[in-house]
């Protein structure tokens, strides 16, 4: 007799759990339609956070180009992963490291038609100071270029 009562009890709780999950995890048709129309026009956006960091990780896709941003609890962007969109080139991967104020200090990206790796160091004024990489023109020749405070370039080796 006990086994016979367990089956309907299990079925009831399974049904109740499924019903509750459907209500909690599914938006209304009106909200789903509005969200789809809005994101199709502008961009897709996703945010991960906890009780100590309201932004933490933001992911978005704007005009087909994805980006992921890592933000400190005090709201400063410290790391970005994404695609660098340059006119005349396909979007190429980029990683930026930012200082405590959120200013870009270093970029690692692929550049030019040969997807040549390039590492760019910036000063506190956001000016390029050191650029190290493989030639964007042929993807073969390494170079190191430095820039003084006035912006004058010196090719240490190779040509940039």
Buried (B, 14 or more C-beta within 10 A) or exposed (E): EEEEEEEEEEEEEEEEEEEEEEEEEEEEEEEEEEEEEEEEEEBEEEEEEEEEBEBBBBBBBBEEEBBBBBBBEEEBBBBBBBBBBEEEBEBBBBBBBBEEEEBBBBBBBBBBEBBBBBBBBBEEEEEBBBBBBBBBBEBEBEBBBBBEEEEEEEEEEBEB
